[in-house]
Amino acid sequence: MRAEAISSRAREIHFSSLVIDTHTDTAQRILFDRFDLAKRDVEGCVDIPRLREGGVGAVFFALWVPVGITGAAATKRARDLLDAVLAQVEHHADELALCASRAEVESARAAGKVAVLLGLEGGHAINSNLDVLREFHARGVRYMTLTHNAATEWADSSNAAPKHNGLTEFGREVIREMNLLGMLVDVSHVSDATFDDVLETSRAPVIASHSCCRALCDAPRNLDDAMIKRLAARGGVIHIAFHNSFLSQEYADAYRALGSETTARQQEAVRKHGENEARILMEGQRWNDESIRAGQLPGVSWEKIVEHIDHGVRVAGADHVGIGSDFDGAFMPQGMEDISRLPWITEGLVRRGYRDADIRKILGENTLRVMVGADRTSKEPSQEKS
C-alpha cells in the first residue's frame, strides 16, 4: 500500500487533475484542539502536508453542528467553526486560499495553493432564519447539508422518524433562497421524502456531499439507484463517502449487532471529552480499529470506495459521481486512513479500465460543474409566479 506502488499512469492522472474532496470534518479539530493545519499530525486525517501528498487541489471543510445543539447556540457553534477555519486560512495564506467559485479555485491552483471551501452541515444551524443563511453565504459557505441525524424544524432526516413528511413550506423557501444565492443544496442525511421535495423545488443541480450507494450497503444515509438517476437527471452529483458503515453491508450489520456496547463506548467518550467532538470522533476511530483487530468487526478495504464509485457511474454515468470522504468525521477503511491516500482512488479506477477523462471528472471536474450550475441559476430570472 505504499505510494510508490501506484502505477505511473495513475500517478500522472491524479497529480495533474484538480482533486476535490467535498466533505471533511477537520473544522472540529481546528476549533476544539486549536489544531494547526501546517502540522503533519500523528492523529486525524487532514493537514497541509497530507493534502499535498494526496494531490488535493480543493477541500471543503464542513461546519458540522451536532443535533443536540439547537437554536441560537447552533448558529453560534457554526460561526465559531467558520471563524476557526478562516483564521487557519489567513495564518497559512502562502499555502491555502479561501474560495467560493470555480474561478477562485482555479486561481488558487494556478498559484500553487490548496483551495479551501466551506459547507454548513445541519440546517438547524440557521435557526430557521433566512438572514442567517444569507450571512453564511456572504462569508463563503457554498453548500448546506439540510439535516444531520435528526429532523430540523423544516426538513426530515434519514436517521430519525419523520416529522414533516419531507420539507415544510419554509423548507421549500430555504431551497429557493439557496438557489437565489448560488448555494448548493446538499441532500446527504435527508430522508427519501425530503430528497423528493428538494428535487421538485430546486432549480439548480443538487449534490450529495458524502453518501454511498444503497444497492451495495443498505444504509438509510445512502441513495438508492432511482435516487441517483434522478439526481443525475437534474445535473447533480453523488460524492462517495468513505465511512465503513456506508461502504460495507457486512460491517454495518456487525456494528449494529454490537448494540449496547457501541452505545456505552459513545457515552464514555462523551463523559471523557465533553463537548470536544473532535476527540469523541477520534476515540470512536480507535475503538473501531481495536474492534477490527479483535475480530469483533470485519475489516473494510479502501477498494470498497472504488466499488461504490463504479456503481454510481454504472447507474448515472461518469458525469455524476465525485468524492466526499468524511475524513475526521467517520471510521475510515483500511488503506484510506487519511487524505494522503487519495491517489489510490485513481489507481483503483485505472485498474477498472476507466478512461483518463472520466477519472478527472470523478476526481473534481464534476464538482466544479455543479458549483458553476448553482451560481448560474442564482443569476437567472425566477420562473415562479409572483
Secondary structure, 3 states (H helix, E strand, C coil): CCHHHCCHHHHHHHHHCCEEEEEECCHHHHHHCCCCCCCCCCCCCCCHHHHHHCCEEEEEEEEECCCCCCHHHHHHHHHHHHHHHHHHHHHCCCCEEECCCHHHHHHHHHCCCEEEEEEEECHHHHCCCHHHHHHHHHCCEEEEECCCCCCCCCECECCCCCCCCCECHHHHHHHHHHHHHCCEEECCCECHHHHHHHHHHCCCCEEEEEECECCCCCCCCCECHHHHHHHHHCCCEEEECCCHHHHCHHHHHHHHHHCHHHHHHHHHHHHHHCCCHHHHHHHHHHHHHHHHHCCCCCCCECHHHHHHHHHHHHHHCHHHEEECCCECCCCCCECCCCHHHCHHHHHHHHHCCCCHHHHHHHHHHHHHHHHHHHHHHHCCCCCCCC
